[in-house]
Amino acid sequence: MATATAPALAEGRGANLAHARTAAPYENWRPPVIGVSLIVPVGAEALVIADLLGTAMVPSGSVLSGETPEEAALNVLSDATGGLPPLRRVAVACVQMRRRKVITYVLATASITHESVGRLIYRDPRADIRVMPTIRAIDSLPVPGRLRVVVGLQALATGEIAYIGSDHISPMHLVLGDSAITEKRGQPAP
């Protein structure tokens, strides 16, 4: 990639190089940021939401190097008496930023009771854990979180894993191909 030199800047060509750099297509030269978001149903009518200084959000966190999304989820939200109910991947959201891809695994737990919500511990001590009716919780979330929750709940109901791209939503088996999904389930591809 060309860099601007002092003579080029003096002649006004540096502005063209700067424009070329900002007009360049997206680059993936940095490793992706990988995160995890949790959908925790409370009964059939409510969801667990983290209230961070007045902002509603889905409990979320980072996936560290060498960690699976399921292990990261246990670090994001844990139960004081043990672990969370069984986790299941329901969606994968991928967004291409200017120089980095952001991948978020959306996991759902089995439904918990109102009493067990009081024992949950969120990774950020500034946030409070709240139980909100599902529709009100979805409405209070920012658009990316809202999309992840709605698609995740639908995938949870259908038993599928959804892929959320920057411009489309599709079942994961259409993204990876049927043979990749079959191999992941431990069966040989046809």
Secondary structure, DSSP 8 states (H G I E B T S, - for coil): -----HHHHHTTHHHHHHHHHHHS-----S--EEEEEEE-EETTTEEEEEEETTEEE--EEE--TT--HHHHHHHHEEETTB--S-EEEEEEEEEE-SS-EEEEEEEEE--B-HHHHTTEEES-TTEEEEEEEHHHHHHHS-HHHHHHHHHHHHHHHHT--EEE-SS-EEEHHHHH-HHHHHHHTTS---
